[in-house]
Amino acid sequence: MMGTVLVRLRNPTREIEMDAPVLVSVLLDRLEINRESVLVVRNGTIVPGDQRLEPGDEVEVRPVISGGAG
């Protein structure tokens, strides 16, 4: 039986569940999110696009902040 990954998104803030296991890159494709525009964070660690998310994982999709400190 497949499990799910809990995905927290910003702007607007919402939570969705996706079938797992799933690669980060596939998850973002399914959500129609540009990989270059976000960071995917699991347990406080940024995970790369080729990382496999397992059932029960919780990740946060954060927008990349561009530009320097002003």
Backbone bond lengths (Angstrom), bond angles and torsions (degrees), N, CA, C in turn:
res aa  C-N    CA-C-N  psi(-1)  N-CA   C-N-CA  omega(-1)  CA-C   N-CA-C  phi
1 M - - - 1.453 - - 1.535 109.58 -
2 M 1.295 115.37 135.60 1.461 119.69 179.19 1.516 109.91 -80.66
3 G 1.315 115.22 150.79 1.451 120.92 174.24 1.512 109.14 -107.47
4 T 1.318 115.01 -163.98 1.457 119.46 -179.83 1.518 110.77 -133.53
5 V 1.321 114.19 159.88 1.463 123.75 171.76 1.524 106.11 -108.95
6 L 1.323 116.43 133.43 1.464 120.90 174.55 1.522 108.14 -87.84
7 V 1.323 116.07 123.52 1.467 121.58 -177.08 1.523 108.36 -114.89
8 R 1.334 115.71 122.45 1.467 121.06 175.88 1.524 107.79 -100.71
9 L 1.317 115.76 126.11 1.459 122.10 -178.79 1.522 109.52 -115.12
10 R 1.332 115.43 154.58 1.469 121.87 176.96 1.528 108.65 -113.22
11 N 1.313 114.81 156.90 1.479 122.88 172.11 1.524 113.87 57.79
12 P 1.305 121.37 69.17 1.463 125.78 -2.23 1.526 111.22 -83.27
13 T 1.327 116.05 156.10 1.453 121.07 178.95 1.522 109.11 -70.03
14 R 1.325 115.02 126.57 1.458 120.18 178.16 1.520 108.94 -159.35
15 E 1.317 115.71 163.75 1.456 121.19 177.10 1.516 108.68 -123.75
16 I 1.320 115.46 136.29 1.455 120.14 175.85 1.522 108.47 -134.17
17 E 1.313 116.29 159.32 1.453 120.75 175.58 1.518 108.43 -112.95
18 M 1.335 115.50 136.42 1.460 122.10 178.59 1.524 108.35 -122.07
19 D 1.338 116.09 148.79 1.464 119.99 177.97 1.520 110.24 -61.86
20 A 1.321 115.93 142.59 1.465 121.89 179.66 1.521 108.28 -134.52
21 P 1.338 117.82 157.71 1.466 126.77 4.45 1.527 111.93 -72.84
22 V 1.341 114.98 153.80 1.451 121.42 -178.70 1.528 108.67 -154.95
23 L 1.323 116.15 143.28 1.459 120.44 174.30 1.526 109.09 -73.53
24 V 1.331 115.70 146.77 1.465 120.80 177.36 1.530 110.17 -54.43
25 S 1.331 117.40 -44.31 1.469 120.83 -178.16 1.527 111.63 -61.76
26 V 1.332 117.21 -38.40 1.468 121.45 179.42 1.530 110.21 -70.12
27 L 1.316 116.34 -40.53 1.461 120.93 177.75 1.529 110.29 -57.94
28 L 1.333 116.63 -46.79 1.466 120.62 -179.59 1.521 111.05 -65.97
29 D 1.342 116.65 -38.43 1.469 119.51 176.40 1.525 110.83 -60.50
30 R 1.324 116.59 -44.43 1.467 120.70 -179.96 1.524 111.21 -62.10
31 L 1.327 116.28 -33.75 1.463 120.91 -179.97 1.529 111.96 -86.23
32 E 1.347 116.05 -2.69 1.469 122.48 -178.11 1.521 111.13 57.32
33 I 1.345 114.36 45.15 1.463 121.49 178.35 1.522 108.62 -110.65
34 N 1.322 116.57 132.87 1.454 122.37 177.54 1.531 109.00 -70.66
35 R 1.319 116.30 120.06 1.465 121.77 -177.57 1.516 112.82 -57.33
36 E 1.337 116.28 -31.74 1.465 120.06 -177.01 1.524 111.94 -73.61
37 S 1.334 117.22 -14.85 1.463 119.60 -173.37 1.522 113.53 -99.39
38 V 1.350 116.98 -2.07 1.464 119.72 -175.67 1.522 112.04 -137.28
39 L 1.327 115.20 160.79 1.461 123.47 168.02 1.521 106.85 -112.78
40 V 1.318 116.39 138.90 1.460 120.65 175.32 1.524 106.78 -107.69
41 V 1.327 116.20 122.72 1.462 122.02 -173.14 1.528 109.27 -118.89
42 R 1.341 115.39 127.00 1.470 121.28 175.34 1.523 107.63 -123.66
43 N 1.315 116.40 124.26 1.468 121.65 179.12 1.527 111.78 52.51
44 G 1.333 116.60 41.01 1.453 121.03 177.29 1.519 115.31 79.47
45 T 1.346 116.99 2.58 1.462 121.28 -177.82 1.523 109.96 -117.74
46 I 1.332 116.29 132.72 1.465 120.57 176.08 1.530 108.31 -69.70
47 V 1.324 116.48 130.59 1.459 120.58 -179.95 1.527 109.81 -110.35
48 P 1.346 117.41 138.30 1.460 121.68 -178.77 1.527 111.60 -75.89
49 G 1.336 114.97 167.60 1.461 121.21 -177.73 1.512 114.54 -61.99
50 D 1.337 117.55 -25.34 1.466 119.55 -178.58 1.531 112.45 -92.43
51 Q 1.337 116.45 6.90 1.465 121.14 178.96 1.530 109.85 -76.92
52 R 1.328 116.67 137.67 1.456 121.08 177.77 1.527 109.31 -92.37
53 L 1.317 115.24 127.06 1.461 121.12 176.03 1.524 108.03 -92.17
54 E 1.313 115.73 136.73 1.456 121.86 -175.64 1.529 110.81 -104.81
55 P 1.339 117.10 157.46 1.465 119.55 176.02 1.524 110.39 -53.51
56 G 1.327 116.21 136.86 1.451 121.33 -179.44 1.513 114.00 92.65
57 D 1.366 117.18 -13.60 1.459 119.40 176.58 1.521 109.92 -66.66
58 E 1.330 114.98 149.19 1.453 121.58 172.38 1.520 106.93 -122.81
59 V 1.323 116.70 126.90 1.462 120.50 -179.51 1.518 109.56 -127.87
60 E 1.322 114.29 155.99 1.459 121.49 175.58 1.516 108.14 -119.14
61 V 1.318 115.77 132.94 1.469 121.22 176.99 1.523 106.44 -102.58
62 R 1.342 114.93 111.71 1.468 121.03 -176.10 1.523 109.58 -111.18
63 P 1.328 117.08 136.99 1.464 118.67 174.80 1.511 110.87 -65.78
64 V 1.331 116.13 142.84 1.468 121.46 175.44 1.522 106.64 -74.41
65 I 1.314 115.42 130.30 1.467 119.89 177.33 1.522 107.31 -93.75
66 S 1.337 115.88 117.88 1.458 118.76 -179.91 1.515 109.84 -99.84
67 G 1.310 115.39 159.59 1.453 120.53 -179.82 1.503 111.24 95.41
68 G 1.316 116.52 164.61 1.461 121.15 -177.09 1.510 112.14 -95.71
69 A 1.299 115.40 173.52 1.470 120.31 176.51 1.520 108.63 -70.72
70 G 1.312 115.64 137.11 1.453 118.26 -176.59 1.459 110.41 -112.41
